[in-house]
Amino acid sequence: MNVNIQTVHFDADGKLKSHIEKKIGKLGQFHDRITNVEVYLKLDNIVHNIKDKIVEIKVAIPRHEFFVKRSCKSFEESFDDAMSALVMQIKRKKERMAA
């Protein structure tokens, strides 16, 4: 599984990156054929006032791609919310494939 973390217009600290990598590592237990994971971290600017932290996660498996976008007051909260939505998408897709 190839993991790519990109930040837009800022540099993420090591603590945030390790939090993301730890959680992404657990995706393998929900689907065993994940090939690529892309995480985008963005700041939502409204006329130079930083309002929300936006996290976008894109997960690729053969013949399908999952995408989630969430925004909250902190990157950790946004990422955790996006991960739970992503896990739900993966579980639903796996159930449909098994049926």
N, C-alpha and C positions, 0 to 999 in steps of 0.2 A: 504494500500500500504506500503510495507516494503522497506525502503531505506537504502542502505549500501554504505558508502564512504570509500574507501581504498586508502592509499598512499603507494607508493613503494620507500623505501630508503630515506624518508624524512617525516617531520611532517608538515601538512597543518595548517595555522593559522585560527583563528575563523572567520575572515572576508571572506575568501575563502569558508569555509564550509557553512556559512550562505547564501552566494550567490548561491551556488549549491542547497542547500535545498529549497530556495525560488523558484528557477526556476523549480526544480523537482516537487514541489507542484502544479504547473500549468499544469502538464501533465494530470491530471485527467479530464480536460475539453476537451481533445482530444479523450480519451478512458476511459470508466468507469469501465473496468474490469482489470486494471493493478494490478498485484499481487506483483511483486518484481522489484526493480530498483537497479542495482549495478553500481557504478561509480568508476573507477580506475584512479588515478592520477600518472603519471610516468614522470621521467626526462630522456630525450634522451641524453646519455653521449657518446661523441666521444673522447676517450683518455683523460679523465678528463676535457674536455671542455663541459659545459652544453650548448647544442645547443637549443633544443626545449622542450616545455612542451606538453606531450601527455595526452589526455583524452580519455578514453574508457567508453561508456555507454551501459549497457545491460538492456533491459526492457522485462519483461515476462508478457504475458497475457495467458489465457488458450489456449492451442494448438498452440501457436506461440511465437516467441522470436525475438526481434529487437536488432541489434548491430550496433554501430557507433564508429569509431575511428578517431580522428582529432589531429593535432599537429600545434601549433603556438608558438609565442614568449612569450605569457603569458597564465596562466591557465584559466583566465577569458575568453580570446578570444577563446581559444581552446574549452572550455566548451560551450560557446554561439554558436559557429559554429556547434558543435556536436548536440546540442539541436535542432537547426533549421533543420538539416538533419534528426534527429529522428522524429520530428513532421511531416515532409513530408512523411516519411515511414509509420507512424501510419495512417495518413490521406489516403494515397493510399490503404493501407490494408483495412481500414474501407469502402472505396468506393467500392472495389472489393467484400467485403462481402455483401454489400447492393445490389449490382447488380445481 
